[in-house]
Protein backbone atom coordinates (compact mmCIF):
# COMPACT_ATOMS: atom_id res chain seq x y z
CA UNK A 1 0.00 0.00 0.00
CA UNK A 2 1.40 3.42 -0.98
CA UNK A 3 1.42 6.06 1.75
CA UNK A 4 -0.75 9.09 1.04
CA UNK A 5 1.21 11.33 3.43
CA UNK A 6 2.77 14.23 1.55
CA UNK A 7 6.29 15.21 2.59
CA UNK A 8 6.54 18.63 4.28
CA UNK A 9 8.86 19.94 1.56
CA UNK A 10 6.27 19.07 -1.10
CA UNK A 11 3.58 20.86 0.91
CA UNK A 12 5.91 23.86 1.09
CA UNK A 13 6.51 23.65 -2.67
CA UNK A 14 2.77 23.65 -3.31
CA UNK A 15 2.33 26.71 -1.11
CA UNK A 16 5.15 28.46 -2.96
CA UNK A 17 3.76 27.68 -6.39
CA UNK A 18 0.32 29.03 -5.47
CA UNK A 19 1.82 32.31 -4.23
CA UNK A 20 3.69 33.60 -7.30
CA UNK A 21 0.97 35.93 -8.59
CA UNK A 22 3.16 39.03 -8.67
CA UNK A 23 6.42 37.35 -9.65
CA UNK A 24 6.40 37.98 -13.46
CA UNK A 25 7.16 41.68 -12.82
CA UNK A 26 10.11 40.65 -10.68
CA UNK A 27 11.33 38.24 -13.38
CA UNK A 28 11.67 41.13 -15.81
CA UNK A 29 13.91 42.82 -13.25
CA UNK A 30 15.93 39.59 -12.89
CA UNK A 31 16.42 39.52 -16.68
CA UNK A 32 17.67 43.12 -16.74
CA UNK A 33 19.96 42.84 -13.71
CA UNK A 34 21.48 39.48 -14.74
CA UNK A 35 21.61 40.53 -18.42
CA UNK A 36 19.89 37.32 -19.51
CA UNK A 37 17.10 37.06 -22.13
CA UNK A 38 15.29 34.19 -20.40
CA UNK A 39 14.22 33.79 -16.77
CA UNK A 40 12.14 31.12 -15.09
CA UNK A 41 10.85 30.33 -11.66
CA UNK A 42 10.69 26.54 -11.25
CA UNK A 43 8.98 24.70 -8.42
CA UNK A 44 9.30 20.96 -7.85
CA UNK A 45 6.66 18.52 -6.66
CA UNK A 46 7.03 14.79 -5.99
CA UNK A 47 7.78 13.91 -9.61
CA UNK A 48 8.42 16.97 -11.79
CA UNK A 49 9.91 20.45 -11.83
CA UNK A 50 7.29 22.86 -13.15
CA UNK A 51 7.67 26.30 -14.73
CA UNK A 52 5.57 28.38 -12.30
CA UNK A 53 6.44 31.70 -13.98
CA UNK A 54 8.59 32.67 -16.97
CA UNK A 55 9.96 35.67 -18.84
CA UNK A 56 11.26 35.57 -22.41
CA UNK A 57 11.08 31.76 -22.61
CA UNK A 58 10.46 30.34 -26.13
CA UNK A 59 9.52 26.96 -24.65
CA UNK A 60 8.70 25.78 -21.13
CA UNK A 61 8.84 22.00 -20.87
CA UNK A 62 8.57 20.39 -17.45
CA UNK A 63 11.28 17.81 -16.77
CA UNK A 64 11.49 14.93 -14.27
CA UNK A 65 12.47 16.19 -10.86
CA UNK A 66 15.57 13.98 -10.82
CA UNK A 67 16.95 15.83 -13.87
CA UNK A 68 15.83 19.30 -12.86
CA UNK A 69 17.73 22.38 -11.81
CA UNK A 70 15.61 22.33 -8.66
CA UNK A 71 17.23 19.09 -7.52
CA UNK A 72 20.68 20.29 -8.56
CA UNK A 73 20.55 23.46 -6.47
CA UNK A 74 18.89 21.57 -3.61
CA UNK A 75 21.82 19.16 -3.60
CA UNK A 76 24.30 22.03 -3.53
CA UNK A 77 22.22 24.28 -1.26
CA UNK A 78 23.76 27.15 -3.19
CA UNK A 79 23.65 29.00 -6.52
CA UNK A 80 24.99 27.03 -9.48
CA UNK A 81 26.44 28.62 -12.62
CA UNK A 82 27.23 26.65 -15.80
CA UNK A 83 29.05 28.51 -18.60
CA UNK A 84 29.04 25.66 -21.15
CA UNK A 85 25.78 23.76 -20.71
CA UNK A 86 26.01 21.67 -23.94
CA UNK A 87 29.17 20.02 -22.59
CA UNK A 88 27.92 19.53 -19.04
CA UNK A 89 26.69 15.90 -18.66
CA UNK A 90 23.98 17.03 -16.24
CA UNK A 91 22.45 19.47 -18.73
CA UNK A 92 23.40 18.39 -22.25
CA UNK A 93 20.04 16.71 -22.90
CA UNK A 94 17.93 19.40 -21.18
CA UNK A 95 15.21 20.60 -23.64
CA UNK A 96 16.46 24.20 -23.46
CA UNK A 97 20.03 23.15 -24.20
CA UNK A 98 19.50 20.46 -26.85
CA UNK A 99 16.41 22.06 -28.39
CA UNK A 100 15.77 25.12 -30.55
CA UNK A 101 16.53 27.60 -27.74
CA UNK A 102 20.25 26.62 -27.90
CA UNK A 103 20.93 27.68 -24.31
CA UNK A 104 24.62 27.61 -23.41
CA UNK A 105 24.61 29.50 -20.10
CA UNK A 106 22.51 28.54 -17.08
CA UNK A 107 22.46 29.93 -13.54
CA UNK A 108 20.06 28.81 -10.83
CA UNK A 109 19.50 29.93 -7.23
CA UNK A 110 17.57 27.91 -4.64
CA UNK A 111 14.14 29.14 -3.59
CA UNK A 112 13.03 28.47 -0.03
CA UNK A 113 9.75 28.30 1.86
CA UNK A 114 9.00 27.13 5.38
CA UNK A 115 12.55 25.84 5.85
CA UNK A 116 12.64 23.77 2.63
CA UNK A 117 14.26 24.27 -0.80
CA UNK A 118 11.22 24.14 -3.06
CA UNK A 119 12.51 25.28 -6.43
CA UNK A 120 14.97 27.44 -8.33
CA UNK A 121 15.16 30.92 -9.84
CA UNK A 122 16.91 30.36 -13.18
CA UNK A 123 18.42 32.53 -15.90
CA UNK A 124 19.28 31.22 -19.38
CA UNK A 125 21.36 32.73 -22.17
CA UNK A 126 22.13 31.60 -25.70
CA UNK A 127 24.64 34.27 -26.65
CA UNK A 128 27.87 35.84 -25.52
CA UNK A 129 27.68 36.90 -21.87
CA UNK A 130 28.24 40.53 -20.91
CA UNK A 131 28.24 39.74 -17.17
CA UNK A 132 30.80 37.49 -15.51
CA UNK A 133 29.75 34.35 -13.63
CA UNK A 134 30.57 35.61 -10.12
CA UNK A 135 28.54 38.80 -10.57
CA UNK A 136 25.63 36.82 -11.99
CA UNK A 137 25.81 34.43 -9.01
CA UNK A 138 25.78 37.32 -6.52
CA UNK A 139 22.87 39.14 -8.18
CA UNK A 140 20.79 35.98 -8.61
CA UNK A 141 21.24 34.95 -4.98
CA UNK A 142 20.03 38.34 -3.74
CA UNK A 143 17.10 38.39 -6.15
CA UNK A 144 16.06 34.89 -5.11
CA UNK A 145 15.81 36.06 -1.50
CA UNK A 146 13.51 38.87 -2.65
CA UNK A 147 11.30 36.42 -4.54
CA UNK A 148 11.16 34.24 -1.40
CA UNK A 149 10.01 37.24 0.63
CA UNK A 150 7.43 38.19 -2.00
CA UNK A 151 5.90 34.72 -2.25
CA UNK A 152 6.03 34.22 1.51
CA UNK A 153 3.98 37.35 2.07
CA UNK A 154 1.57 36.44 -0.73
CA UNK A 155 1.01 33.05 0.92
CA UNK A 156 0.42 34.74 4.28
CA UNK A 157 -2.17 37.07 2.78
CA UNK A 158 -3.96 34.51 0.59
CA UNK A 159 -4.45 32.10 3.48
CA UNK A 160 -6.20 34.50 5.83
CA UNK A 161 -9.94 35.05 5.97
CA UNK A 162 -11.30 38.60 5.54
CA UNK A 163 -12.04 38.74 9.25
CA UNK A 164 -8.49 37.71 10.13
CA UNK A 165 -7.09 40.29 7.75
CA UNK A 166 -8.90 42.94 9.74
CA UNK A 167 -6.35 42.37 12.54
CA UNK A 168 -3.67 44.98 12.86
CA UNK A 169 -0.77 42.54 12.47
CA UNK A 170 -1.99 41.14 9.17
CA UNK A 171 -2.82 44.65 8.02
CA UNK A 172 0.88 45.45 8.40
CA UNK A 173 1.77 42.28 6.51
CA UNK A 174 -0.59 43.27 3.70
CA UNK A 175 0.86 46.76 3.50
CA UNK A 176 4.39 45.33 3.57
CA UNK A 177 3.55 43.05 0.65
CA UNK A 178 2.09 45.89 -1.41
CA UNK A 179 5.25 47.96 -0.86
CA UNK A 180 7.83 45.23 -1.43
CA UNK A 181 7.29 44.53 -5.14
CA UNK A 182 7.65 48.12 -6.45
CA UNK A 183 10.45 48.85 -3.98
CA UNK A 184 12.40 45.80 -5.15
CA UNK A 185 12.04 47.02 -8.73
CA UNK A 186 13.15 50.56 -7.82
CA UNK A 187 16.21 49.35 -5.95
CA UNK A 188 17.12 46.88 -8.66
CA UNK A 189 16.96 49.41 -11.47
CA UNK A 190 18.88 52.02 -9.44
CA UNK A 191 21.60 49.45 -8.78
CA UNK A 192 21.64 48.57 -12.48
CA UNK A 193 22.01 52.23 -13.49
CA UNK A 194 24.71 53.02 -10.95
CA UNK A 195 26.64 49.90 -11.92
CA UNK A 196 27.05 50.97 -15.56
CA UNK A 197 29.68 53.72 -16.06
CA UNK A 198 28.21 56.73 -17.85
CA UNK A 199 24.64 55.45 -17.75
CA UNK A 200 23.55 58.40 -15.60
CA UNK A 201 24.69 61.94 -16.51
CA UNK A 202 26.59 63.60 -13.63
CA UNK A 203 23.88 66.27 -13.40
CA UNK A 204 21.39 63.63 -12.22
CA UNK A 205 23.67 61.74 -9.83
CA UNK A 206 22.30 63.58 -6.79
CA UNK A 207 18.68 62.81 -7.72
CA UNK A 208 19.49 59.13 -8.29
CA UNK A 209 21.23 58.99 -4.91
CA UNK A 210 18.12 60.46 -3.29
CA UNK A 211 15.94 57.80 -4.96
CA UNK A 212 18.26 55.05 -3.73
CA UNK A 213 18.50 56.48 -0.21
CA UNK A 214 14.75 56.90 0.23
CA UNK A 215 13.88 53.54 -1.32
CA UNK A 216 16.35 51.92 1.05
CA UNK A 217 14.89 53.74 4.01
CA UNK A 218 11.35 52.72 3.05
CA UNK A 219 12.47 49.09 2.58
CA UNK A 220 14.01 49.10 6.06
CA UNK A 221 10.82 50.56 7.49
CA UNK A 222 8.65 47.95 5.78
CA UNK A 223 10.91 45.12 6.93
CA UNK A 224 10.91 46.43 10.48
CA UNK A 225 7.13 46.82 10.54
CA UNK A 226 6.73 43.26 9.32
CA UNK A 227 9.19 42.05 11.93
CA UNK A 228 7.24 43.97 14.55
CA UNK A 229 3.98 42.34 13.44
CA UNK A 230 5.49 38.88 13.82
CA UNK A 231 6.95 39.36 17.30
CA UNK A 232 6.04 36.89 20.04
CA UNK A 233 2.57 37.70 21.43
CA UNK A 234 2.27 40.12 18.49
CA UNK A 235 4.07 42.87 20.40
CA UNK A 236 6.82 44.87 18.60
CA UNK A 237 9.43 44.37 21.34
CA UNK A 238 12.34 43.44 19.08
CA UNK A 239 15.93 43.11 20.27
CA UNK A 240 16.01 45.54 23.18
CA UNK A 241 19.36 46.81 24.39
CA UNK A 242 20.94 50.02 25.67
CA UNK A 243 21.09 52.62 22.89
CA UNK A 244 21.74 56.34 22.74
CA UNK A 245 18.43 58.14 22.22
CA UNK A 246 20.22 61.31 21.10
CA UNK A 247 22.29 59.41 18.53
CA UNK A 248 19.26 57.52 17.14
CA UNK A 249 17.25 60.74 16.88
CA UNK A 250 20.06 62.56 15.08
CA UNK A 251 20.54 59.67 12.65
CA UNK A 252 16.83 59.53 11.77
CA UNK A 253 16.69 63.31 11.30
CA UNK A 254 19.71 63.25 8.99
CA UNK A 255 18.11 60.52 6.83
CA UNK A 256 15.20 62.80 5.94
CA UNK A 257 17.18 64.60 3.24
CA UNK A 258 16.66 68.33 2.58
CA UNK A 259 13.80 68.50 5.11
CA UNK A 260 16.36 67.81 7.85
CA UNK A 261 17.48 71.45 7.60
CA UNK A 262 14.18 72.48 9.27
CA UNK A 263 14.81 70.30 12.32
CA UNK A 264 16.30 72.17 15.29
CA UNK A 265 17.79 69.60 17.69
CA UNK A 266 18.72 70.57 21.25
CA UNK A 267 20.07 68.58 24.17
CA UNK A 268 21.78 65.97 22.02
CA UNK A 269 25.39 66.81 22.90
CA UNK A 270 25.60 64.12 25.61
CA UNK A 271 24.55 60.44 25.32
CA UNK A 272 21.04 59.68 26.59
CA UNK A 273 20.90 55.90 27.22
CA UNK A 274 17.55 54.11 26.90
CA UNK A 275 16.62 50.42 26.71
CA UNK A 276 14.95 49.76 23.34
CA UNK A 277 15.21 48.03 19.97
CA UNK A 278 17.14 50.58 17.85
CA UNK A 279 15.47 49.68 14.54
CA UNK A 280 11.96 49.88 15.95
CA UNK A 281 12.85 53.10 17.71
CA UNK A 282 14.04 54.53 14.38
CA UNK A 283 10.67 53.67 12.82
CA UNK A 284 8.75 55.37 15.64
CA UNK A 285 10.89 58.52 15.66
CA UNK A 286 10.80 58.66 11.86
CA UNK A 287 6.98 58.63 11.89
CA UNK A 288 6.86 61.45 14.43
CA UNK A 289 9.40 63.61 12.58
CA UNK A 290 7.74 63.06 9.19
CA UNK A 291 4.37 63.90 10.70
CA UNK A 292 5.70 67.12 12.25
CA UNK A 293 7.39 68.19 9.01
CA UNK A 294 4.31 67.34 6.94
CA UNK A 295 1.96 69.45 9.07
CA UNK A 296 4.23 72.50 9.22
CA UNK A 297 4.76 75.10 6.52
CA UNK A 298 7.97 74.73 4.52
CA UNK A 299 9.52 77.74 6.27
CA UNK A 300 8.65 76.62 9.81
CA UNK A 301 11.14 74.77 12.03
CA UNK A 302 10.43 71.58 13.94
CA UNK A 303 11.85 71.70 17.46
CA UNK A 304 13.35 68.44 18.74
CA UNK A 305 14.73 68.12 22.26
CA UNK A 306 16.35 65.16 24.01
CA UNK A 307 16.46 65.09 27.80
CA UNK A 308 18.44 62.64 29.96
CA UNK A 309 18.02 61.69 33.60
CA UNK A 310 16.04 59.00 35.41
CA UNK A 311 13.20 59.34 32.88
CA UNK A 312 14.78 60.12 29.50
CA UNK A 313 12.49 61.86 27.06
CA UNK A 314 12.27 62.98 23.44
CA UNK A 315 9.95 65.82 22.42
CA UNK A 316 9.10 66.75 18.83
CA UNK A 317 7.09 69.93 18.33
CA UNK A 318 5.76 71.42 15.13
CA UNK A 319 4.13 74.80 14.50
CA UNK A 320 1.27 73.54 12.37
CA UNK A 321 -2.48 73.98 12.90
CA UNK A 322 -2.58 71.68 15.94
CA UNK A 323 -5.60 69.66 17.08
CA UNK A 324 -8.69 70.27 19.16
CA UNK A 325 -9.17 68.45 22.45
CA UNK A 326 -11.42 65.77 20.96
CA UNK A 327 -9.09 65.01 18.05
CA UNK A 328 -6.08 65.07 20.37
CA UNK A 329 -7.63 62.27 22.42
CA UNK A 330 -8.12 60.19 19.26
CA UNK A 331 -4.61 60.70 17.90
CA UNK A 332 -2.74 57.41 17.58
CA UNK A 333 -5.93 55.38 17.12
CA UNK A 334 -5.73 53.09 14.05
CA UNK A 335 -7.18 54.73 10.90
CA UNK A 336 -7.90 58.03 12.66
CA UNK A 337 -7.03 61.12 10.61
CA UNK A 338 -7.47 64.69 11.78
CA UNK A 339 -9.89 67.06 10.07
CA UNK A 340 -7.00 69.07 8.61
CA UNK A 341 -5.57 65.97 6.91
CA UNK A 342 -8.97 64.99 5.52
CA UNK A 343 -9.82 68.54 4.39
CA UNK A 344 -6.53 68.95 2.52
CA UNK A 345 -6.64 65.36 1.22
CA UNK A 346 -3.17 64.65 2.57
CA UNK A 347 -1.84 61.14 1.81
CA UNK A 348 -1.98 58.51 4.53
CA UNK A 349 -4.18 55.83 6.09
CA UNK A 350 -4.03 56.91 9.72
CA UNK A 351 -1.77 54.02 10.67
CA UNK A 352 1.61 55.74 11.15
CA UNK A 353 0.97 57.15 14.62
CA UNK A 354 -0.93 54.01 15.66
CA UNK A 355 2.12 51.91 14.79
CA UNK A 356 4.35 54.44 16.54
CA UNK A 357 2.33 54.31 19.75
CA UNK A 358 2.37 50.52 19.75
CA UNK A 359 6.14 50.39 19.21
CA UNK A 360 6.80 52.95 21.95
CA UNK A 361 4.61 51.13 24.47
CA UNK A 362 6.30 47.80 23.66
CA UNK A 363 9.64 49.43 24.45
CA UNK A 364 8.42 50.24 27.95
CA UNK A 365 7.90 53.93 27.21
CA UNK A 366 4.91 56.27 26.95
CA UNK A 367 3.81 58.46 24.04
CA UNK A 368 1.92 61.66 24.85
CA UNK A 369 0.43 64.28 22.51
CA UNK A 370 -0.30 67.83 23.64
CA UNK A 371 -1.17 71.19 22.12
CA UNK A 372 1.35 73.59 23.70
CA UNK A 373 0.77 77.31 24.22
CA UNK A 374 1.28 79.07 20.92
CA UNK A 375 -0.24 76.27 18.84
CA UNK A 376 1.13 73.33 16.94
CA UNK A 377 1.44 69.78 18.21
CA UNK A 378 3.99 68.27 20.60
CA UNK A 379 4.73 64.53 20.72
CA UNK A 380 6.65 63.39 23.79
CA UNK A 381 8.22 59.96 24.35
CA UNK A 382 9.05 59.28 28.01
CA UNK A 383 11.11 56.22 28.98
N, C-alpha and C positions, 0 to 999 in steps of 0.2 A: 504493500500500500504506500503510495506517495504522500509525503507530508504536505499539508496545505498551508503550513506556517510560512509566511513571507519573511525573509531576512530583514533585519532593521535597515541595512544599507539600501535594500531595494525599496523599502517604504520611503526612506529619505530621498531616493532618486525620483520616485513618483511625485513626491511633494515638490521637488525642485522643478521637474518638468512642467508641472501645472502652474508654476509661478513665474513664467518667463514672458509675461504679457508685454512688458515695456522694454525688453532686451534688444529688439531689432535696432532701435535708435542707438543703443550703446555699441552694437556691433559695427555700425558705420564709423563710430569714433575709433574702435579697435583697428579697423582697416586703415584709417588715416594715420594713426599714431605708429602702428607697426609697418606702415608702407607695404601692405599686402592687399591684392585685389579680391581675395576670397577669405571670408571668416565664417566660422560655424560654432554653434554651441551644441555639443553632443552630450546626451544623457543616456546612461546604460541601465537596462533592466536585467532580468535573470538571463536572457538569451542574446539580446542584441544591443548595439549602440545606435541610438536614434538621433537624427538631426532635429533638435527641438527648435532651433532658430538659425537662419542663415543670412549672409549678405554676399552678393556677387557670385554665388555658386551656380555654375552651369548645370551641374547634376548633384543630387543628394541621395545617395544610395546607402541604406542601412547595411551594416556589416555585422557578422557574428561578434559577440562580445569578446571572445577569445582573441580575435584579430584586430580589435579596435584600439584607437588611440586612448580611449578611456581606461582600458586595462593596462596599457603601457605606462601612462602617467601614474596610475594607481600603484603599479609595482615599484615605480621610482619614488613616488611621493614628492615629485618635484617637476619643474618645467623640463620638457624635452625639446631639443632643436635638432633637426636633421637637414643638412645642407644638400645632400645628394640622395633623395628618396628612391630614384630608380635602381640604385645600387645598394640599397639597404635591404637585407633579406626579410626584415619585418614588414616592409612597406612596398616592396617591388610589385606585388600583385594587388595592391589597394586600387579600387576602381578609379580614384582621382589621379593616381600615378600612372597606371597602365592604360587608362582610358583616354578619351578625347581631350580631357582637361590638361593633360601633360604636366601635372604638378611635379616640381623638382625640389621645392623647399616646403617643409612642414615644421610648425612649432605648436606645441600644445601645453596648456597649463591646467593643473587639476582644479576642479570645482568641488566645493565642499558644502555639505548641509547636515546639520545635526550630528556633527562629529564624524561623518563618513565622506569619502571621496565618491562622488556620484556621477561625474562626467568630466568633460574637458572643454576648455575654450581654445579653439584651434585657428591658426592662420595658415593659408596656403598661397604659394606663389609659383608661377610658371615662367618667370623671366629672370633677368639679372637683378640681384638684390641691391638696393641702395642703402640698406641698414645692416650693420654687422650682427652676428648671431647673439653676442652678449647683450647688446642693447635691446634687441628684440626680446630676448629672454626676460630682461628686467622689466620692460614695459608690459609684456603679456602677464607676468606674475602679478603686477600691481593692478592691472585691469581686471584680472580674474577675481581678485579680492573685492573689487567694486561690484562686479556682477553677483558675487555671492551675497553681498550686503543687500543689493537690489531685490534679488529673488527671495531672500530671507524675510525682508519686510513685506513683500507682496504676499508671501505665504501667511504671515502673521495677520495681515489685513483681511485676506480672502477667507480665512477660517474663523472669523469672529461674526457673531450675529449682530444685527443692527443695534440691539439693546446693549450688547457688550461694547460695541464701538462708541457708545455714548460716554463710557468711562473716560476719565481724564488721561489715564496712562495710554490707552490705545489711541486717543485723540492725538497725543504727542507722536506716537508711532506712525499714525497716518500722515501727519504733517511732515515728519521726517522723510517718509517715503516720497511724498510729492516734491520735496526739495532736492532729494539726492540725485535723481536722474538728470535734471538740467544742470545742477552744480557739477556733476562729474563731467558732463560735456564741456562746460565752460573751462574747468581746470585743465582738461585734456587738450583742448584747442589752444589755450594760452601756453601750455608747456610745449606744444608742437611749434607754435610761432616763435617762442623765445629760443627754441633749440635749433632754429635754422638761421645762420648768419645772414643779415641783410633782409630778412623777411619783413621786419617792422622798421619803417623809417625812424630815425632817431627822434624826430619831432613828436612821435606818438609813444615813445618808450615809457614816459611817466604815466600816461593814461593806461597802458597795458599793465604796468606794475600795480596801479590802483585796482584794476579789475582782478588781478591775481590775488592781491592782498585781501580784498573784501570777500572774494569767493572762498578763500581759505578760512577767513574768520567765520563766515556763515556755515561752512562745512563743520568747523570745530563746534560751533554752537549747536547745530543739528545733532551731531554725534553725542555731545554732552547731554542734550535734552533726552535723547533716546536712552542713553545710559542711566539717566536719572529716573526715567519711567520704568526701567527694569530692575531697580534696586530692590533688595530684600524688603518685604512688607510694603513695596511700592513707595518707599520714601527716598527722596534724593539725598541720601547721606554722603555717598561717595567715599573717597579715601581721605578721611580727615586727618590733618596734621597741623603743626604750628607753622603759620605763614605770616608774612608781613602785610598787613592790611594796606598800609601806605604804598608799598611797592606794587601790590596787585592793582590798586586803584589807579596809580600812575601809568601802569602798563596798559590797562584797558582804555584809559583816556587817550594815550598816544596812538592806539590802534584805530581811532575814529577818523583819522585822516585830517583834512583841512578844518573840520568842525572842532578839532581839539584845541584850536587857537582861542576858542570862546570859553574854554574851561579854566577857571581860576582856582587852583588848588592851594590850600593852606594847611599847615600842620603836618606836612608829610616829610619833614626834614629828618625825623627820628623814626626808627622802626616801631611799628605798632603790632605786636604779636597777637594773633587770634588763632583759634583752633577750628579749622574748616577745610573742606576740599577746595583746593585752589581753582580747579577748572570750573566747578559749579559756582564758586564765588565770582569768577570772571563773568559768567553768564548773567548772574543776578545784577552785578554792578553795571554791566553793559546795557541791560534793559533799562535801568534807572537813568543812566547818562543819556542814552538815545531818546528816552521819553522826555527828559528835561530839555534837550536840545531841540527836539521836534516841536515842543509847545512854547518855545521862546522865539522872538523875532531874531532875524539873522544878525542884528547888531547888539543883541543883549547877551551878557555873560551868564554863565552857569557857575554858581559858587559851590565848590566842593571842599569840605573840611574833614580832616581825620584827627580824631582825638584818642589819646592813649589812656592809661590808668586801669583801675580794677574793672571798669565796664567800657572797653573800647567802643568807639562809635564812628560811623561814617554818615555825613549829612550831605545831601545833594539838593540844591535849591535853584529853581528857575524863577524867571520873572514874567511868566506867561499869564494867562487869564485866571488861573487858579480854579478852585472848585467850591461849590456851595456845601453846606454842612451835610445835606442828604447824599450828595454825590461822593463826598469825601468818605463817608461811612461805607459806601459800596465799592470804593476803589480797591482793586486787587481781587475782586470776585470774578470767577471765570466768565468770559464773554461780556462783561460790563464795559461800556464805553461812555465817556462823558458826553454831555450835550454839545460841547464845543467840537469834539472829534466827529460826532455824527453830523452836525450842521455844516462843517467844512469838508465833509466826506474824506477825512484823512484815512490812509490805509491802515489796516490792522483788524484783528479779530477779537481783541479784548482778552488775549491770553497771556501777553508778555508779563504784565504785573502779577497775574495770578501765579504763573510759573515762578516768578521772582519771590513772591511771598512764601511759596511752598519750599523753595530751596533754602531761603534764609531761616525759616523755622526748623528745617531739618538739620541745619548747622548749629542749632542751639541758640539762635539769636532771635531778635524781634524786629519787625519792620513796621514803622509808624509813618503815617502821612498827616501833615498839618498844613494849614494855610497861615503863614506867618504875617505879622503886621507889614503892610506895604504891598501885599498881594503875592501872587505866584503860588508855587507848591513846593513844599519841602518833604523829602523822603529821608528817613533816618533809620539806619541799621544799628542796633545796640546789641553787643555781644555780652 
